[in-house]
Structure formats: structure tokens, C-alpha cells
Amino acid sequence: MEARQATRPPTEQDPDAPWLARVMHIAFFLLLGASLARFLLRHPWEDRSPWIVALSGALASLYLLGPVLGTRAAPRRIAWLGTVVAVWIVLVVLAPSFAWCAVPLFYTGLRTLPPRAALGLVVLLTAFVVFAQVQLAHGGWDPNLIVAPPAVAAIATGVFVYSDRQAARQRALIDDLIRTRRELAAIERREGTLAERQRLSMEIHDTLAQGLSSQQMLLQAADRTWDSDPSTARRHVRTAESIAERNLAEARRFVHDLAPADLAEGGGLEEALRGLAARESADFRVDGIAVPLPDRAQSALLRIAQGALANIREHAGADSAALTLTYLDDQVVLDIADDGHGFDPSLARDPGERGHGLPAMRVRAQQLGGTLTVESAPGEGTVLSVAIPLTPGPPPR
């Protein structure tokens, strides 16, 4: 029981809890109505009848307040449960017909209270059910009157505890699977990064490094023969120039290969952002008259959009997101907005963050002389805005 309470999550995290709660509420009101009808049918109107009807209405009204107070063992929730049980006990003493309304109260107590308190409540409710059954027997002896209520209480408690522990184990297993999947994804990313680094190192060694080495040797040879054999020296210089030209072409190819894949396909920033928004189920809009942007600016804006949408997907819990690319007279502005949980931007300024964090996005914008601003608050969504000047200037210090 102690372990069950320690691992039991809030009801709102259990998708079956609301459904079970509705079933128990319906059962409670059916039992309450049937008990009141039985009392009124078997007992013509008498002095206690107004009290029975009033207490039944009070119990129904109190029970309706339960969903409003949540399911955790907060003081007001415990006070509410104590009041419901007290009214029910008075009803059982005045009219034993209301005894079996205790069954939904078993569930409510087990969901609300710590294990020992819940067990004590179940014992108390069971004792009054036994008392009521004996009263209804009018002095006749029937072993079922003593054995049946505790048996029903034991079965209900056992089924609840078993189901709760099974749900906790399933949640733990799902958490482990999600964590393992994330670790595998991280390992694959690291392996992919290492493989790409190895590929680039080999290509650089086989092209740029070899070319630079050849240029060095040719220029050294030209220097040695510059006075004695000028024509040979000039030939060495021209050969070095040709190698430098090829190396420059290779360097440009590397830069092109390292550019974001969406931009490398040649569609431009707008098409790249539109494709990114479609993959992330976000809206995309362009305002203003489009102007050509430097490759660095396009790459930075696309990387910032990718990082922002990744953060929205992983952390914001948003229902919708939108990207807006705006061309102004002197700058281009990219806005990424979502309706998620929001956060305190002052808590996300740790310069040690990596990846697609806000510091990395801010650095990308500053390298192009731009700015990045974040407007957000807990529970109010987030708007991230990056502005890049159309006329490059010195990056802000």
C-alpha cells in the first residue's frame, strides 16, 4: 500500500480515471435514489421522513462538489470527504436502506486518501454497512449479513489496489521505453555526426590539404628558381594558381553541402520555411515584398525556425504554431508563435545551453547584426521574433 501511494500519479494523468469516476458518480446517485425510494415506499410519511429527504438532498449536493475539488488529498478535499461520510453515517443510522451507497465511497476514499487512512475509512464504512444490514434483518440471524459486506469491501479494495499498481507499472514501462527511444535517437545522432566528421576530414585531407601542400611546394620551388630560372618559377606559380582555383571550388562545394538541406535543394528561404511548417503542422505566411537574402541570412533564419519548432514540439504542449516571414524596408523579420504552456524567458538565458536553445538562436542572429526577442509567460504561449537587417552591419556587442 505504501508503494502504491508513492507512485500513484494525479488522476488527470490517468486517461481511465475520468471514465471510472463518472461510472462511480452514476452508481452513487442510482443507489441514493433507490435507497430513498425504498425508504419512502416501506415507511409511510412519519416524523423522520423530512430529515431523511433533507439529508438525501444534502448528500447529493455534497457529492456533486467532488469533481470540483480534484482528487488529491488536499485539506479541502479531505474535509469534503469527511462531511460526505458524516452525512451518510447519519442517514444510515436513521434509515439503514442507505447502507450500500458506501460502495462508491470506497472508491472515493481509496482515490483520495493515503493508504492507511483509506484502509481505515473502508473499515469504518464496512462496519456501518454491517450495522445497517443487521437492522434491516429485524433481529433475524443470517451469516451473510456479517460476512457479505466485508467480503465486498475486500474485493473492491483489492481490485482497486491491483489496478492502480498495474497502471503504475505500465506508466513506468512506458516512461522507460520513451527514455530508451530518446537515448537511441541521441546515439544515432552522435554516430551520424561522427561519421559526417570523418567523411569531411577525409575529403578535406584528400582535396584541400593535398592542394595546399602542393601549392606550398610549388611556391617554394618558384622562390628557389626565381632569380636563376624565371620562366620555370612563373610556371610553378601558374600551377599553384590552378591548384588554388580547384581548391576554392572544392571549398565552395563543402559550404554548399553543409548548408541546410531545404536550402541546398534550391527552393529559397520561403519554400524551405513552407516545407518545414508543413512537416511540423504549423501555419506559414509571408508579408511584404520579397527581396534576395544572403545565403548566411537564409541559413540562420531556417536554423532558428527549426530550433523554435523543435522546442514547441518537445516542450510547449501547443495545439497550434505559426511562422510569419515579413519583409520590411530595412530588415527581414521571422516570427514563430505558439499557444503552448509558455515560460519565463529570464530562466532561459544560460550561456551554457547547446543545440536549439535560445542562446544558440540569439548567437545566430547576432552574427548577422540582428536581434532575437522572446515574449512569453507561463500559460500564455510564446512569440519568438528574429530580425535580420537587409544591409549587413557589425554584430551587436
N, C-alpha and C positions, 0 to 999 in steps of 0.2 A: 504493500500500500504506500509506503514512504517513497519508493522509487517511482511509482505511478504519479504521485503528486509532483515530484521533482521534474519529471519530463513532460508533464501534460502541458500542451501549448494552449493559448487562448482559443476560445470557441470559434472566433472569426477565422482562424487558420484551418479549421477542420471543415471541409465542404459538406460533410454529412450532418454536422451539428445543427444547423438551422432546420433541416428537414425533420430530424428527430425531435427537436424542440416543438415544432408545430404539431407533430403527432401527439406528444405528451400534453400539449395545451388542449387539443381537441378531446383527448381522453379524459382530462381533468373536468372539463365543462360537461361532457356527457355523463360522467359519474356524478358530478354535483347536481345536475338536473334530474338524473334518475333517482338519486337519493332524496331530493326534495319532493319529487312526485310520489315516491313510495311512502314518505312520512305523511304527506297530506292525504293520500288515499287510505292509509291504515289508521290514521288518527284524525277523527273529525276535529273541527276547529276548537282549540282549547287555549288555556292561558299561555302556554309556552309557544304556541304557534307563531305569534307575531315575532318573538325572539328568534325562532328558527328561520323564518323568512328573512328577517333583517340580517342575521348573521350569514345566511347563504349569499345574500346580495353583497355584503361587505367582503366575504371571502372571494367572490367572483371579481369584484372590483380590485381587490389587492392583487389577485393573481394576474390580472391584466397589466399591472405595473411591472411585472417581472422582466419582460424583454427590454423595457426602457432602461433598466438598471444594469444591463450587461450580465455576464456570467462569472466574473472574477469575484474572489472573496473580499470585496471592498466592504468597509464598515456599513455603508447604507444598504448594500446587497444583503449582508448578514442580518441587519436589523429588519429588513423587509421579510426575509425568510422566517425569522423568529416570530414576527407578527402573524404571518400566514399560518404557521404551525400552531400558535396560541389560539387563533380564531377557530382553526379546525378542531383542536382538542375540546374547546368549549362546545362546539357543535356535536362532537361525538358523545360528550357527557350528557348533553340534553337529548340527542337523538342518535342512537347507535347506527342508524341507517347510513350515516355519512362516513362510515369507517373506511370503505375501500377507496375513498378519494386519496388515501395515503400513498397509493402506488405511484401516481405521477410525482408526489412529493419526494418519494425515494430518489427518483431521477434528479429532481432539482437539487436536493441536498448533496448527492454524490457529485454533481457537476460544480457546485458552488463551494463547498467546504473542504478544508484539509481532511486527509484520510481518517484520522481518529475522531474528529468532530462529526464527519459524515457517518461513520460507523455508529457513534452514539445516537445520532438523530434517527438512523434506521432502527436501532433497538427501541428507542422511545416510541416511534410511530407504530412499530410492530406490537409493542405492549398495549397500546390503546386499541389497535385493531382486535387483538385477542379479547380485551375487556368488552369491546362492542359486540363481538360475536357471542360471548357468554351471555351478555344482556339480552341479545335477540333470541337466545335459546330458551329464555324464561325458566331457567332452573334445570332444564334437561341436560343430560350429560352426553357429549359427543366428542370423542378424541380429536376429530378433525378440527373442532373449534380451537383447540390448543396447538395442534401441530401444523395445520394448513397455513396460517398467517406467517409464522417464522420460516416455513419452507418457501413460501412465495417470496418473502423478503430476501432469503438467502440466494434463491435463484436469480432474482432481479439484480442483486448486488454483484453476484459472481459474473453474470453475463456482462454487466456494465464494466467491471474491472478488467475482464478478459478483453472485451472490445477496445477499451481505452488503451491497454498495453499493446495490443496488436497494432492499433493505429500509430502509437508512438514508435514501435519498431519499424513500421512501414515508412514513417516520416524520416527516421534516422537512416534507413536504407536508401531512400530517395536522395537525401542530403549527401550521403556518401557517393552515390552514383553521379550526382551533379558535380561534386568536388573532383571526382576522378576524371570526369569528362573535361573539366576545365584544366586539370593538370596535364592530361594528354594533349589538349589543344595547345597549351603553353609549350610543352616539349616539342610538338610538331613545329610550332613557330620558331623555337630556338634552333631546331635542326635545320629548318629551311633557311634561317638567317646564316647559320654556319656554312651550309652548302653554297649559298649565294656568295658569301665572303670568299670561300675557297675558289669558286669559279672566277670571281673578279680578280683575285690575286694571281691566278694562273694566267688569265687573259692579259692583265697588266704586265706580268713578267714576260709573256711571250710577245707582246707588242710594244707598249710604251717603254718598259725598262730596257728591252733589247735595242729599241730605236735610239733611246737616249745614250746608251752605251756606244752604239755605232757612231752617233754624232760626236761624242767626246773623242773617240779615237781618230775620226776624220779631221776634226778641228785641231787636235794635237799634231797630226801629220802635216796639216796645212801650215801650222805655225813653224814646224821644223824646216819646211822647204820653202817658206815664203820668200826668202832672200835668194836662195840658190836656184830654185826652180819655180818661178811664179805661176807658170801655166799649170803645173801639177797641183800647186796649192789652191788655185782657183777651182780646179776640177774637184778637189776634196771638199771645198766649201759648197759648190753646187750640189754635190752628192749629199752632204749633210743637210742642205736646204730641202732637198727632195724627201729625205727621211723625215725631217721635221714636219713637212706638209702631210705626209701619210700619218704620222703620229697625231697631228692635230685632228685629222679626220677620225682616227680611232677614238680620241678623247671625246669628240662630239657624239660619236656613236654610244660611248659609255653613258654620257649625260642623258641621251635620249632614252636609253634602256632603263636608267634609274628613275625616270620621270613616272608619275602615276600612270597606271595602265590605261585609265579612261582618257587621259590627255594624249598618251602615246598613240592612241588609235586615230587621232587627227580630227576629232569632232569639236574641239574647242571647249572652253570652260562651261558654257551654258549646257551643251549636250552632256558633258560629264556630270554636272550637278543634277540635270534632269534624270539621268540614268541612276545616279546614287539615290535620289529621292524616291524613285520608283522601287528600287530594291529595298529601301527602308520603310516603304508605305507612308511616305511623307509628301506633303504638297510642295510644289515649286512654282515660283512666279518670277518674272523679270520685269523690272520697271526702268523706264528711261531708254535712251538710245545707246545701243551697244557700241563700244569702241574697242579697238585691239588692245590687249593687255600683254605685258611681257610674260615670257614663259615662267619666270620665277613667281610672279604675282598669281598666275593661274594655278601653279602647283601649290602655293601656300594656301590659297583660298579653298582649293579642293581638299587638301590635307586637313585644314581646320574644320571643314564641313564633315569630313569622315569622322574625325575625332569627336565632334559635338554629337553627331547622330549615334555614335557608338556609346557615348555616355548616356544619352537619352534612353537607348535600348537597354542598357545594363543597370542603370541606377535610378532613372527618373520615374518609372512606373507610369508613363504618359499614355493617354489614349490617342493623341494626335501630335504631329510635329509639322512644321512648315519652314521652308527655305525661301528667302526673298533676296534676289540679286538686284541691286539698284545702281544704275549709272548716273552719277551727278556730274556737275561741270568740272570739278577738280578732284574727284575721288570716286572709287567704286566701293560699295558697302554690301556686305553679306550678313543677313540676319537669320539666325536659327532660333525658332521659338517652339516651346512645348508646353503642354498643360499638365505636367507631372507634379511630383511632390515638392519640387523646389528645394532650395538650400540657402545657407548663409554664405555669400561669396567671400566674406572675410576669412572663412575657415579653409579656403582652397587656394591659399597663396604660398604654400610651402614650396620653396625653390627646388627642393629635392625630389619633387614628383617627376615621374617619367611618362613615356608613352603619349597618350592623347589627353593628358591632363591640361588644365587651364594654363599653367606656367609654360608648357611647350607651345600651346597655341599663341600665347602672348609673345613669346620669343619670335615665332614665325612672322607675326605681324610687325614687330619692332624692327626686324631685319630688313623690312621693305619700307621703313619710315612710317608705318601705320600704327593703329591703336586697336586694342580689343577691350570691350566693356561687357560686363555681365550685370543684368538686372534680375534679381530673384529674391525670394523669401520663402521660408517653409510653408508649404501648402498652396503656393500661388504661382507655380510654374516658373519657367526660366526663359529669358531672352538673351541670347549671346549675339553681339554685334561686332564685326571686324570691318574697319575702314582702311583702305589702301589708297594713298594718293596717286593720281594719274601722272603727276610729274614727280619722279623719284627725288627724294630729298634725303638728308642724313638721318639715320635712325635716331630716335629719341634716346637720350641718356637716362 
